[in-house]
Amino acid sequence: YDPVQRAILNWLFDLFDFFIFDNELLLTYALNNIVTKDLLRDALKSLYTHDPERVDDELVDSFYYPAKLGGSGAVEAIRQIYTNDAGLTPMEMHEKYDDVLDSMPLHLIWGMEDVVTPIDGDVGKFYCDRVANNRGG
């Protein structure tokens, strides 16, 4: 993104943050009235693309009940998931700690149809390049 696009996106994210994620009443309403087991099940199945039927009641419940019974802690957790700093990307970690990370063995198992971090995305390409060019870590 160019600087103008970044500025616009930052402004939009700041608006979302202010109107949605800093709004405890709205998040509480969403958790209490919008989040259902069926919604969570569908969301989880979209992540389990190889075998969506592995999303069972126990897995759904492990997300549902903390959200429903967690009170203000659940609201705060949702807020933090969307607004906290994600930290360094793998590329930034390797740039910052290259001497350490290049000396450590790394074994990655990557699904070709990974929908969370696709192999043809930035992180997947980064690690494929490291493997193809025998660059340790």
Secondary structure, 3 states (H helix, E strand, C coil): CCHHHHHHHHHHHHHHHHHHHCCHHHHHHHHHHCCCHHHHHHHHHHHCCCCHHHCCHHHHHHHHHHHHHCHHHHHHHHHHHHHCCCCCCHHHHHHHCHHHHCCCCCCCCCCCCCCCCCCCCHHHHHHHHHHHCCCCC
